[in-house]
């Protein structure tokens, strides 16, 4: 199963500045529209993808090796 790191940010945030910071760390910030999530956002919030592809290779998408071994047994 793929994992995606996303972000919810207030509209008043300077997105160009955030994109520049993200880029320096190998990330992206692209506005997302998700019919399931959009109604859950507060007024003035926007939903962003932080990577064009899945984030399975990140620490958020990986179990520590000892947990993985326990689940396999």
URKA-V899364 format. One record per residue. RES is the residue in three letters. OMEGA is omega in radians with two decimals (999 if undefined). BURIAL is b if it has 24 or more other C-alpha atoms within 12 Angstrom, else e. Layout:
# URKA-V899364
RES:OMEGA:BURIAL
RES:OMEGA:BURIAL
This chain:
# URKA-V899364
UNK:3.14:e
UNK:3.06:e
UNK:3.09:e
UNK:3.07:e
UNK:3.14:b
UNK:-3.13:b
UNK:3.01:b
UNK:-3.09:b
UNK:3.09:b
UNK:-3.12:e
UNK:-3.06:e
UNK:3.13:e
UNK:3.08:e
UNK:-3.06:e
UNK:3.11:e
UNK:3.12:e
UNK:3.12:e
UNK:3.12:e
UNK:3.13:e
UNK:3.10:e
UNK:-3.13:e
UNK:-3.13:e
UNK:3.11:e
UNK:-3.12:e
UNK:3.08:e
UNK:3.13:e
UNK:3.08:b
UNK:3.01:b
UNK:3.11:b
UNK:3.14:b
UNK:3.12:e
UNK:2.94:e
UNK:-3.11:e
UNK:-3.08:e
UNK:3.13:e
UNK:-3.06:e
UNK:-3.06:e
UNK:3.12:e
UNK:-3.13:e
UNK:3.13:e
UNK:3.06:e
UNK:3.07:e
UNK:3.12:e
UNK:3.09:e
UNK:3.08:e
UNK:-3.04:b
UNK:-3.06:b
UNK:2.92:b
UNK:3.12:b
UNK:3.14:b
UNK:-3.13:b
UNK:-3.09:e
UNK:3.13:e
UNK:-3.11:e
UNK:-3.07:e
UNK:3.14:e
UNK:-3.13:e
UNK:3.12:e
UNK:3.08:e
UNK:-3.11:e
UNK:-3.08:e
UNK:3.02:e
UNK:2.99:e
UNK:-3.04:e
UNK:-3.14:e
UNK:3.09:e
UNK:3.13:e
UNK:3.13:e
UNK:3.13:e
UNK:-3.13:e
UNK:-3.13:e
UNK:-3.11:e
UNK:999:e
